[in-house]
């Protein structure tokens, strides 16, 4: 929980306010959608879709907490109908909710992808443990640098967190390629590939947003870019990714159901 810089313009405050509002709406809507779709997929894929909804539910809760913390940290007023002014209230802005959220949801994101691909049980268990632990370690190593203003310290923790990050990204991009090609239909294989690469793409935004305060930006502008960047990346990595998980589950369910209906 680092103190907020003073001097926010209304545009900077409002951009962050809107990004956090968007995060709440996107995650909350996605949660309702995923759980409403549970009866429409076969039993094999309901666990993956349930986890998808849990991920966005956890994210919804934490985005509400971040949004409330942001709102309480400022007073926004317009004097005599003039421009809005933004002032700090002195209440702390707790952005640590993001790291609590990531520590819970990032391993689950990877596990839901592995489950929906329906790999052999031994491979599913092994990959779930390896990717889950690596992703949790990545988040844990990133947090000490996030709360530091010293650039050398931030870069040190960034480099450490990139080690498990690179392992996870390599596994998604290369290690799961063969399993993707073995999906039961071309549509399912295409969707699984899209889910893998969306994860890689969305994840690659986080290290760059993390470095915003390390490349010359500071003050309110850096805080705004950080909050907006993380919010957009979260929506891609959780809500949009979850839609792909649902699409894979729906496609594979349809293939399995059609197979059962074929005459012997």
C-alpha positions, 0 to 999 in steps of 0.5 A, a space after each residue: 500500500 504505497 501513498 498516492 501522489 498529489 496533483 491528479 487532474 480530473 481526466 487522470 482520476 476519471 480514466 482510472 475510475 472508468 477502468 475500474 468500473 469496467 473491470 467490475 462490470 466485465 467480471 461480474 457479467 462474465 461470472 453470471 454468463 459462465 454459470 448459466 452455461 453450466 447445464 449446456 456442456 457435458 459433465 466432463 467440462 463443467 469443472 473447467 467452466 465452474 472454475 472459470 466462473 470462480 475466477 471472474 467472481 474473485 476478480 469481481 470482488 477484488 475490483 469492487 474493493 479496489 474501486 471503493 478504495 480509489 473512490 475513498 482516496 479522493 474528493 472530486 468537486 466542481 466550484 461554481 460550475 467550473 472545472 472539476 478539481 481532484 484532491 486527496 482525502 488522506 485515506 490510503 489507496 490499497 492496490 494490494 488487492 490486485 496481488 491477492 486476486 492474482 495469487 488466487 486466480 492466475 493458477 486457476 486460469 491455467 488449471 481451467 485451460 488444462 482441464 478443458 483440453 481433457 488431457 490424460 489424467 497423469 499429464 493433467 495433474 502434473 501440468 496443473 501442479 507445475 503451472 499453478 505453482 510457477 504462476 503463484 511464484 511469479 505473482 509472489 515475486 512481483 509484489 515486493 517490487 510493486 510496492 517499491 519506489 527504488 527503481 533498482 529494487 523494482 527491476 530486481 524483483 521484475 527480473 526474478 518474477 520473469 523466470 517463472 513467467 517465461 516458463 509458463 509462457 513457453 509451456 503454453 506456447 510450445 509445450 501444449 502445441 501437441 495436445 492442442 492438435 489432438 482436440 476432437 475437432 478442428 474448431 476445438 483445436 482452433 479455439 484451444 490454440 486461441 485460448 493459449 495465445 490469448 493467455 500469452 498475449 494478455 500476460 505479456 502486457 503485465 510486465 510492461 505495465 509493471 515497468 511504467 514507473 521504471 521508464 521515466 514516468 512518475 506521479 499521477 500519470 504513472 498511476 493512471 497508466 498502471 491502473 488502466 493497463 492492469 484493468 484492461 489486461 485483467 479483462 482480457 486474461 479472465 473474462 475474454 479468456 473465459 469466453 474461449 474456455 466456454 466455447 471450447 467446452 461447448 464445441 467439445 460437448 457438441 462433438 461428444 453428444 453427436 458421437 453418442 447419437 451415431 448409430 452403432 
